[in-house]
Amino acid sequence: MQITVVGMGYVGTVAAACLADSGNDVVVIDINPTKIAQLNAGQSPVMEFGLAELIAQNVERGRLRATDDLEHSFLVSGSGELIEPTFEEGYAADMRRELVKQDLREADADA
């Protein structure tokens, strides 16, 4: 299966690595070029026990990569504070703005 994960925070990065390790082809989308470069180099952009190995293995196998191209099918947002997890509207709003910008750029290119 081909899966796109939007957002390379703790939730998105862990989900992407696990989905890739389960045999799926996973593309992770983020707006942070440093995180994109780290993941594509087989390094974890976040600290989580065992994650670096999963990312390295699956990037090497060609199952996991990152980009800033906003094709979307699975949206992951920040999980808020550790004490009281809440949905962070700011992350979702930022992603919506980026999706709209991408759509506008594509429309201009097609015109």
N, C-alpha and C positions, 0 to 999 in steps of 0.2 A: 504494500500500500504506500502511496505517496502522501505525506502529511506536511503541512506548513504550520509552524508555531510562530506566533507573533509575540515578541518580547523575550529578551535574554536576561531576565532577572532570575531569582532563585527558582521560582515555579516553572517558568518557561524553559530554562536551561536543563533542569532536572528532568522535566517531562520529555523534552526533545531527546536527551541522551538515552533515557529508558525506552522510548518508542523506537529509536534507532537500534538499540541493543536487542530489541524484540524482532528485528528483521525488517523494519520499515525504512523507506527512504525518507529522510526528514530534512527539510530546509527551515532554518530559523531566521526570522526577519527581525532586524533591530535598526535603530537609527544611530547607534553608537559605533563609529568605525573601529574603535579600539577593541570592543567586544567581538565584532565581526572578525577582525584579524586574528584575535586570540583563538576563537573557536576554529577557524579555518586552518590554523597552525597546529591544531590538536590540543590546545590548552583550554582549561576551564576559566571562563570569565568570573565565576563565583566560587567561593570555598564551600565544599560539601564533601564529606568523607566518601571516597571511592569514585567521585564524579570525574576527576581528571583522567583516571584510567578508562572509564567508559567513553569519554569524549575522544581520547587519543585512539582507542581501538576502532571506534565507529567512523571517525574521520579517515583513518587509514583504510578501512574497508569500503569507503565511498558511500556510506549510508547517511552521513551527517555533514551538513555544510551550512554556512551562514551568508546572508546577503542583506542589502538594504532595499531590494526590490519588493514592493508591497503587494504581491499576490497573496490573498488571504483565504484561509479556510478554518483556522483555529486561533482564537484570540485569548491570550493569557494576560492578566492584569496583575499589578502588585497586590500583595496580601495584607498590607497595612502593618500596624504595630504587632510585635510578638505577643504582648500581653493581651490585647483585645483585637484579634484579627478583624479587619473591616475591608470592604471594597474601596479602593482608592480611585475616585472619579477622575482625578488628574491624569492618571496613566491612560485611562480609556479615552478621555478627551484628547490627549496628545496623539494617541494612535489614530483617532478619527480624523484629526487635522492632517496628519501625514498621509492617510489614505486619500483624502480629498485632494491634497497637493499632487499626489502621484496621478490621480485620475485627470486632473487639470493638465499636467505636463503631457500625459499621453494624448489627450484631446487636442492640445496645441500641435503636437508632433504629427497627428493624423490630418490636421487641417491644411 
